[in-house]
Amino acid sequence: MPPAPLAFAQPRFPAAAEQLGLAADVLVSFVVDIDGHVSQIDARCAACDASFLRAARAAARTWRFTPARLHGQPVRVRVEQPLHFELDE
């Protein structure tokens, strides 16, 4: 059974990127521990401003999950979560 989000805050749009009208797609990879906390956070994108990566990692540090389960026992799993940063028109 995969982990399920309990607290999943959206990242803040970087102010400098907003002023420049930038957008980005970021892939956040992390481990959900047996207690539901997030660790080993990595964020990457093909060609984006580093401020998007920082915002994605900051948001991921606040996320909480019910842990994944295998045979009824909580287990650590690696999860990938895509994030899309785009300004509203």
DSSP file (Angstrom, degrees, kcal/mol; ACC not computed):
  #  RESIDUE AA STRUCTURE BP1 BP2  ACC     N-H-->O    O-->H-N    N-H-->O    O-->H-N    TCO  KAPPA ALPHA  PHI   PSI    X-CA   Y-CA   Z-CA
    1    1 A M              0   0    0      0, 0.0    68,-2.3     0, 0.0     3,-0.1   0.000 360.0 360.0 360.0 125.6    0.0    0.0    0.0
    2    2 A P        -     0   0    0      0, 0.0    64,-0.1     0, 0.0     2,-0.0  -0.250 360.0 -88.3 -72.9 162.8    1.6    3.3   -1.0
    3    3 A P        -     0   0    0      0, 0.0    65,-0.1     0, 0.0    62,-0.0  -0.370  39.3-145.8 -66.8 150.9    2.0    6.3    1.4
    4    4 A A  E     -A   66   0A   0     62,-1.3    62,-2.9    -3,-0.1     2,-0.1  -0.968  20.1-110.3-120.2 135.7   -1.0    8.7    1.5
    5    5 A P  E     +A   65   0A   0      0, 0.0    60,-0.3     0, 0.0     3,-0.1  -0.390  35.4 169.0 -67.8 136.4   -0.5   12.5    2.0
    6    6 A L  E    S+     0   0A   0     58,-3.2     2,-0.4     1,-0.3    59,-0.2   0.706  79.7  18.2-106.8 -43.8   -1.7   13.9    5.4
    7    7 A A  E     +A   64   0A   0     57,-1.9    57,-2.1     2,-0.1    -1,-0.3  -0.977  68.3 166.6-133.6 117.9   -0.2   17.4    5.0
    8    8 A F        -     0   0    0     -2,-0.4     2,-0.3    55,-0.2    55,-0.1  -0.719  12.5-170.7-138.4  83.0    0.8   18.5    1.6
    9    9 A A        -     0   0    0     -2,-0.3    53,-0.1    50,-0.3    54,-0.1  -0.550  24.4-123.4 -76.7 135.9    1.6   22.2    1.3
   10   10 A Q        -     0   0    0     -2,-0.3    -1,-0.1     1,-0.1    73,-0.0  -0.517  35.0-104.4 -72.4 145.5    2.1   23.7   -2.1
   11   11 A P        -     0   0    0      0, 0.0     2,-0.3     0, 0.0    45,-0.1  -0.331  34.0-106.8 -69.3 154.3    5.4   25.4   -2.6
   12   12 A R        -     0   0    0     43,-0.3    47,-0.1     1,-0.1    46,-0.1  -0.599  33.7-113.5 -77.4 140.7    5.6   29.2   -2.7
   13   13 A F        -     0   0    0     -2,-0.3     2,-0.1     1,-0.1    -1,-0.1  -0.636  39.0-108.4 -73.2 126.1    6.2   30.7   -6.1
   14   14 A P     >  -     0   0    0      0, 0.0     4,-2.2     0, 0.0     5,-0.2  -0.354  22.2-138.7 -59.9 130.1    9.7   32.3   -6.0
   15   15 A A  H  > S+     0   0    0      1,-0.2     4,-2.3     2,-0.2     5,-0.2   0.901 100.4  48.8 -59.7 -45.6    9.2   36.1   -6.0
   16   16 A A  H  > S+     0   0    0      1,-0.2     4,-1.5     2,-0.2    -1,-0.2   0.901 112.3  49.1 -63.4 -40.1   12.1   36.8   -8.4
   17   17 A A  H  >>S+     0   0    0      1,-0.2     5,-2.7     2,-0.2     4,-0.5   0.862 109.5  53.2 -66.9 -35.1   10.8   34.2  -10.9
   18   18 A E  H ><5S+     0   0    0     -4,-2.2     3,-1.0     1,-0.2    -2,-0.2   0.923 106.8  51.0 -64.9 -44.2    7.3   35.7  -10.6
   19   19 A Q  H 3<5S+     0   0    0     -4,-2.3    -1,-0.2     1,-0.3    -2,-0.2   0.841 112.8  46.7 -62.4 -33.2    8.6   39.1  -11.5
   20   20 A L  H 3<5S-     0   0    0     -4,-1.5    -1,-0.3    -5,-0.2    -2,-0.2   0.506 112.4-120.4 -87.1  -4.8   10.4   37.7  -14.6
   21   21 A G  T <<5 +     0   0    0     -3,-1.0    -3,-0.2    -4,-0.5     2,-0.1   0.784  56.2 160.7  72.4  27.4    7.3   35.7  -15.6
   22   22 A L      < -     0   0    0     -5,-2.7     2,-0.3    -6,-0.1    -1,-0.2  -0.421  20.6-170.0 -81.7 156.8    9.2   32.4  -15.3
   23   23 A A        -     0   0    0     63,-0.1     2,-0.3    -2,-0.1    63,-0.2  -0.911   5.5-177.0-136.3 164.5    7.5   28.9  -15.0
   24   24 A A  E     -C   85   0B   0     61,-2.2    61,-3.5    -2,-0.3     2,-0.5  -0.988  26.5-139.6-161.8 152.7    9.0   25.5  -14.3
   25   25 A D  E     -C   84   0B   0     -2,-0.3     2,-0.4    59,-0.2    21,-0.4  -0.988  30.3-172.9-113.8 120.1    8.2   21.8  -13.9
   26   26 A V  E     -C   83   0B   0     57,-2.8    57,-3.2    -2,-0.5     2,-0.6  -0.919  16.5-149.9-117.8 138.3   10.1   20.3  -11.0
   27   27 A L  E     -CD  82  44B   0     17,-2.9    17,-1.9    -2,-0.4     2,-0.5  -0.945  14.0-160.9-107.8 118.1   10.4   16.7  -10.0
   28   28 A V  E     -CD  81  43B   0     53,-2.6    53,-3.3    -2,-0.6     2,-0.4  -0.869   5.2-169.4-101.7 126.3   10.8   16.1   -6.3
   29   29 A S  E     +CD  80  42B   0     13,-3.3    13,-2.9    -2,-0.5     2,-0.3  -0.947  19.9 149.9-114.8 134.8   12.1   12.8   -5.1
   30   30 A F  E     -C   79   0B   0     49,-2.5    49,-3.4    -2,-0.4     2,-0.5  -0.973  41.9-111.4-157.1 166.0   12.0   11.9   -1.4
   31   31 A V  E     -CD  78  39B   0      8,-3.0     8,-2.3    -2,-0.3     2,-0.7  -0.909  18.6-148.5-105.8 132.1   11.8    9.0    1.1
   32   32 A V  E     -CD  77  38B   0     45,-2.9    45,-1.5    -2,-0.5    36,-0.2  -0.908  24.5-145.1 -96.7 115.3    8.7    8.6    3.3
   33   33 A D    >   -     0   0    0      4,-3.0     3,-2.0    -2,-0.7    35,-0.2  -0.149  29.2 -95.4 -74.6 172.8   10.0    7.1    6.5
   34   34 A I  T 3  S+     0   0    0      1,-0.3    -1,-0.1    40,-0.1    41,-0.0   0.662 127.1  53.4 -66.9 -14.8    8.0    4.6    8.6
   35   35 A D  T 3  S-     0   0    0      2,-0.1    -1,-0.3    31,-0.1     3,-0.1   0.411 121.4-106.8 -96.8   1.5    6.7    7.4   10.8
   36   36 A G  S <  S+     0   0    0     -3,-2.0    29,-2.1     1,-0.3     2,-0.2   0.442  75.6 133.7  91.1  -0.1    5.4    9.4    7.7
   37   37 A H  B     -B   64   0A   0     27,-0.2    -4,-3.0    -5,-0.1     2,-0.4  -0.515  54.8-120.4 -83.5 154.6    8.1   12.0    7.7
   38   38 A V  E     +D   32   0B   0     25,-0.6     2,-0.3    -6,-0.2    -6,-0.2  -0.766  39.8 158.6 -96.3 137.0    9.9   13.1    4.5
   39   39 A S  E     +D   31   0B   0     -8,-2.3    -8,-3.0    -2,-0.4    21,-0.0  -0.892  47.9  42.9-144.6 175.1   13.7   12.7    4.2
   40   40 A Q  E    S-     0   0B   0     -2,-0.3     2,-0.3   -10,-0.2    -1,-0.2   0.915  74.4-170.8  50.6  53.3   16.4   12.5    1.5
   41   41 A I  E     +     0   0B   0    -11,-0.2     2,-0.4    -3,-0.1   -11,-0.2  -0.579  13.0 174.0 -81.8 132.2   14.8   15.2   -0.6
   42   42 A D  E     -D   29   0B   0    -13,-2.9   -13,-3.3    -2,-0.3     2,-0.4  -0.996   8.6-168.8-134.7 140.2   16.0   15.9   -4.1
   43   43 A A  E     +D   28   0B   0     -2,-0.4     2,-0.3   -15,-0.2   -15,-0.2  -0.992  11.9 168.6-130.5 138.9   14.6   18.3   -6.6
   44   44 A R  E     +D   27   0B   0    -17,-1.9   -17,-2.9    -2,-0.4     2,-0.3  -0.988  10.9 178.1-147.5 156.7   15.4   18.6  -10.3
   45   45 A C        -     0   0    0     -2,-0.3     3,-0.3   -19,-0.2   -19,-0.1  -0.974  37.5-114.6-152.8 159.8   14.3   20.1  -13.5
   46   46 A A  S    S-     0   0    0    -21,-0.4     2,-0.1    -2,-0.3    -1,-0.1   0.958  99.2 -15.0 -65.1 -53.4   15.5   20.2  -17.1
   47   47 A A  S    S+     0   0    0     -3,-0.1     2,-0.3     2,-0.1    -1,-0.2  -0.592  92.4 131.6-155.2  83.5   16.3   23.9  -17.3
   48   48 A C        -     0   0    0     -3,-0.3     2,-0.1    -2,-0.1    -3,-0.1  -0.898  60.5 -85.2-135.0 164.7   14.9   26.1  -14.6
   49   49 A D    >>  -     0   0    0     -2,-0.3     3,-1.7   -26,-0.2     4,-0.7  -0.431  38.4-123.2 -66.3 140.4   15.9   28.8  -12.2
   50   50 A A  H 3> S+     0   0    0      1,-0.3     4,-2.2     2,-0.2     5,-0.2   0.726 106.0  73.3 -60.4 -22.4   17.4   27.4   -8.9
   51   51 A S  H 3> S+     0   0    0      1,-0.2     4,-2.2     2,-0.2    -1,-0.3   0.829  92.4  55.4 -63.6 -30.0   14.8   29.3   -6.9
   52   52 A F  H <> S+     0   0    0     -3,-1.7     4,-2.2     2,-0.2    -1,-0.2   0.893 107.0  49.7 -67.2 -38.9   12.2   26.8   -8.1
   53   53 A L  H  X S+     0   0    0     -4,-0.7     4,-2.4     2,-0.2    -2,-0.2   0.915 111.1  48.9 -65.4 -43.0   14.3   23.9   -6.7
   54   54 A R  H  X S+     0   0    0     -4,-2.2     4,-2.4     1,-0.2    -2,-0.2   0.918 111.8  49.0 -62.5 -43.2   14.7   25.7   -3.4
   55   55 A A  H  X S+     0   0    0     -4,-2.2     4,-2.1     1,-0.2   -43,-0.3   0.895 111.4  49.6 -63.9 -40.4   11.0   26.3   -3.1
   56   56 A A  H  X S+     0   0    0     -4,-2.2     4,-2.3     2,-0.2    -2,-0.2   0.923 112.5  46.6 -65.3 -44.8   10.2   22.7   -4.0
   57   57 A R  H  X S+     0   0    0     -4,-2.4     4,-1.8     2,-0.2    -2,-0.2   0.901 110.9  52.8 -64.6 -40.6   12.6   21.3   -1.3
   58   58 A A  H  < S+     0   0    0     -4,-2.4     4,-0.5     1,-0.2    -1,-0.2   0.919 111.4  46.0 -61.7 -43.8   11.3   23.8    1.3
   59   59 A A  H >X S+     0   0    0     -4,-2.1     3,-1.7     1,-0.2     4,-0.6   0.930 109.2  55.1 -64.1 -44.6    7.7   22.7    0.7
   60   60 A A  H >< S+     0   0    0     -4,-2.3     3,-1.0     1,-0.3    -1,-0.2   0.827  97.0  64.7 -60.6 -32.5    8.7   19.0    0.8
   61   61 A R  T 3< S+     0   0    0     -4,-1.8    -1,-0.3     1,-0.2   -23,-0.2   0.741 103.8  48.2 -62.9 -20.6   10.3   19.4    4.2
   62   62 A T  T <4 S+     0   0    0     -3,-1.7    -1,-0.2    -4,-0.5    -2,-0.2   0.580  87.8 110.3 -94.5 -10.9    6.8   20.2    5.6
   63   63 A W    <<  -     0   0    0     -3,-1.0   -25,-0.6    -4,-0.6     2,-0.3  -0.334  45.8-169.9 -70.1 145.7    5.0   17.2    4.0
   64   64 A R  E     -AB   7  37A   0    -57,-2.1   -58,-3.2   -27,-0.1   -57,-1.9  -0.982   4.8-177.6-135.0 147.3    3.6   14.4    6.1
   65   65 A F  E     -A    5   0A   0    -29,-2.1     3,-0.0    -2,-0.3   -32,-0.0  -0.917  36.9-108.2-136.4 158.4    2.2   11.0    5.0
   66   66 A T  E     -A    4   0A   0    -62,-2.9   -62,-1.3    -2,-0.3   -30,-0.1  -0.806  60.4-105.2 -77.6 136.7    0.7    7.9    6.4
   67   67 A P        -     0   0    0      0, 0.0   -33,-0.1     0, 0.0     9,-0.1  -0.200  30.3-102.5 -67.4 156.0    3.6    5.4    5.8
   68   68 A A  E     -E   75   0C   0      7,-0.7     7,-2.3   -36,-0.2     2,-0.4  -0.371  39.6-144.0 -66.8 156.4    3.5    2.8    3.0
   69   69 A R  E     -E   74   0C   0    -68,-2.3     2,-0.4     5,-0.3    -1,-0.0  -0.981  19.2-174.0-131.4 141.4    2.8   -0.7    4.2
   70   70 A L  E >  S-E   73   0C   0      3,-2.7     3,-1.7    -2,-0.4    -2,-0.0  -0.982  83.8 -12.3-131.9 119.9    4.0   -4.1    3.2
   71   71 A H  T 3  S-     0   0    0     -2,-0.4    -1,-0.1     1,-0.3    -2,-0.0   0.857 130.6 -55.5  54.8  37.3    2.3   -7.1    4.7
   72   72 A G  T 3  S+     0   0    0      1,-0.2    -1,-0.3   -71,-0.0    -3,-0.0   0.387 116.8 110.9  82.6  -4.1    0.7   -4.8    7.2
   73   73 A Q  E <  S-E   70   0C   0     -3,-1.7    -3,-2.7     1,-0.0    -1,-0.2  -0.840  73.7-110.7-106.7 140.8    4.0   -3.3    8.4
   74   74 A P  E     -E   69   0C   0      0, 0.0     2,-0.3     0, 0.0    -5,-0.3  -0.444  41.4-176.4 -66.7 139.5    5.1    0.3    7.7
   75   75 A V  E     -E   68   0C   0     -7,-2.3    -7,-0.7   -42,-0.1     2,-0.3  -0.949  28.7-108.0-135.0 155.5    8.0    0.5    5.3
   76   76 A R        +     0   0    0     -2,-0.3     2,-0.3    -9,-0.1   -43,-0.2  -0.631  41.5 178.5 -78.4 138.9   10.3    3.3    3.9
   77   77 A V  E     -C   32   0B   0    -45,-1.5   -45,-2.9    -2,-0.3     2,-0.4  -0.994  29.2-123.7-141.7 150.0    9.6    4.1    0.2
   78   78 A R  E     -C   31   0B   0     -2,-0.3     2,-0.4   -47,-0.2   -47,-0.2  -0.785  32.1-169.9 -90.5 136.1   11.0    6.5   -2.3
   79   79 A V  E     -C   30   0B   0    -49,-3.4   -49,-2.5    -2,-0.4     2,-0.5  -0.944  14.1-151.7-126.6 144.7    8.4    8.7   -3.9
   80   80 A E  E     -C   29   0B   0     -2,-0.4   -51,-0.2   -51,-0.2   -53,-0.0  -0.982  13.7-174.9-117.5 131.3    8.5   11.1   -6.9
   81   81 A Q  E     -C   28   0B   0    -53,-3.3   -53,-2.6    -2,-0.5     2,-0.2  -0.967  14.9-145.0-127.8 115.1    6.2   14.1   -7.0
   82   82 A P  E     -C   27   0B   0      0, 0.0     2,-0.4     0, 0.0   -55,-0.2  -0.578  14.8-165.1 -77.2 142.1    5.9   16.4   -9.9
   83   83 A L  E     -C   26   0B   0    -57,-3.2   -57,-2.8    -2,-0.2     2,-0.6  -0.991   6.0-154.8-126.9 136.1    5.3   20.1   -9.2
   84   84 A H  E     -C   25   0B   0     -2,-0.4     2,-0.6   -59,-0.2   -59,-0.2  -0.949   4.1-164.5-114.6 119.7    4.2   22.6  -11.8
   85   85 A F  E     +C   24   0B   0    -61,-3.5   -61,-2.2    -2,-0.6     2,-0.3  -0.914  26.6 148.6-102.8 116.9    5.0   26.3  -11.2
   86   86 A E        -     0   0    0     -2,-0.6     2,-0.2   -63,-0.2   -63,-0.1  -0.989  43.8-118.6-149.6 139.6    3.0   28.6  -13.5
   87   87 A L        -     0   0    0     -2,-0.3     2,-0.3   -65,-0.2    -2,-0.0  -0.529  30.3-119.1 -76.4 141.3    1.7   32.1  -13.0
   88   88 A D              0   0    0     -2,-0.2    -1,-0.1     1,-0.1     0, 0.0  -0.596 360.0 360.0 -75.6 141.2   -2.1   32.6  -13.2
   89   89 A E              0   0    0     -2,-0.3    -1,-0.1     0, 0.0    -2,-0.0   0.468 360.0 360.0 -76.2 360.0   -3.1   34.9  -16.0
